[in-house]
Amino acid sequence: MKIVAAYLLVILGGNPNPSADDIRSILESVGAEAEDKRINHFLTEVKGKDITEVIAAGWEKFASVPSGGSVAAIGVAAPGSGGAGGAPAAEEPKKEEKVEEKEESDEVKLPVFPSCKFLFPT
């Protein structure tokens, strides 16, 4: 990702055809390791392609990646059940009783300065 980010920074800087040296200089300026093999591989993959088309193709691929929302339930046999009969029913989580603590006031207590008047604009 750091190579892609550096490549995009060079393009945003006005250079439509970044070289390996351009990418390397950006990575080194922030203390990141610049791996020549990866930089050259990336440059061969994007050579001759319009960056907007590359980004659009990436968004299409990214849209197919699941991103949470639902979690698949995995049934695990309970110890001693012998594994027969499939997955056991999910146990209800135990309800913990919470002891209600006295809530502290949100007010900030400041020392009183009788000789000073605080006027706030309205």
MODELLER restraints for C-alpha pairs under 7 A, 6 or more apart:
rsr = mdl.restraints
at = mdl.atoms
rsr.add(forms.Gaussian(group=physical.xy_distance, feature=features.Distance(at['CA:3:A'], at['CA:23:A']), mean=6.89, stdev=0.5))
rsr.add(forms.Gaussian(group=physical.xy_distance, feature=features.Distance(at['CA:3:A'], at['CA:39:A']), mean=6.53, stdev=0.5))
rsr.add(forms.Gaussian(group=physical.xy_distance, feature=features.Distance(at['CA:6:A'], at['CA:23:A']), mean=5.50, stdev=0.5))
rsr.add(forms.Gaussian(group=physical.xy_distance, feature=features.Distance(at['CA:6:A'], at['CA:26:A']), mean=6.11, stdev=0.5))
rsr.add(forms.Gaussian(group=physical.xy_distance, feature=features.Distance(at['CA:6:A'], at['CA:27:A']), mean=6.66, stdev=0.5))
rsr.add(forms.Gaussian(group=physical.xy_distance, feature=features.Distance(at['CA:7:A'], at['CA:18:A']), mean=6.63, stdev=0.5))
rsr.add(forms.Gaussian(group=physical.xy_distance, feature=features.Distance(at['CA:7:A'], at['CA:23:A']), mean=5.84, stdev=0.5))
rsr.add(forms.Gaussian(group=physical.xy_distance, feature=features.Distance(at['CA:10:A'], at['CA:18:A']), mean=6.23, stdev=0.5))
rsr.add(forms.Gaussian(group=physical.xy_distance, feature=features.Distance(at['CA:10:A'], at['CA:22:A']), mean=6.99, stdev=0.5))
rsr.add(forms.Gaussian(group=physical.xy_distance, feature=features.Distance(at['CA:11:A'], at['CA:18:A']), mean=6.86, stdev=0.5))
rsr.add(forms.Gaussian(group=physical.xy_distance, feature=features.Distance(at['CA:20:A'], at['CA:39:A']), mean=6.24, stdev=0.5))
rsr.add(forms.Gaussian(group=physical.xy_distance, feature=features.Distance(at['CA:20:A'], at['CA:40:A']), mean=6.60, stdev=0.5))
rsr.add(forms.Gaussian(group=physical.xy_distance, feature=features.Distance(at['CA:24:A'], at['CA:34:A']), mean=5.54, stdev=0.5))
rsr.add(forms.Gaussian(group=physical.xy_distance, feature=features.Distance(at['CA:27:A'], at['CA:33:A']), mean=6.63, stdev=0.5))
rsr.add(forms.Gaussian(group=physical.xy_distance, feature=features.Distance(at['CA:27:A'], at['CA:34:A']), mean=6.00, stdev=0.5))
rsr.add(forms.Gaussian(group=physical.xy_distance, feature=features.Distance(at['CA:28:A'], at['CA:34:A']), mean=6.68, stdev=0.5))
rsr.add(forms.Gaussian(group=physical.xy_distance, feature=features.Distance(at['CA:75:A'], at['CA:87:A']), mean=5.00, stdev=0.5))
rsr.add(forms.Gaussian(group=physical.xy_distance, feature=features.Distance(at['CA:75:A'], at['CA:88:A']), mean=6.84, stdev=0.5))
rsr.add(forms.Gaussian(group=physical.xy_distance, feature=features.Distance(at['CA:76:A'], at['CA:87:A']), mean=5.96, stdev=0.5))
rsr.add(forms.Gaussian(group=physical.xy_distance, feature=features.Distance(at['CA:77:A'], at['CA:83:A']), mean=5.65, stdev=0.5))
rsr.add(forms.Gaussian(group=physical.xy_distance, feature=features.Distance(at['CA:77:A'], at['CA:87:A']), mean=5.58, stdev=0.5))
rsr.add(forms.Gaussian(group=physical.xy_distance, feature=features.Distance(at['CA:77:A'], at['CA:88:A']), mean=6.27, stdev=0.5))
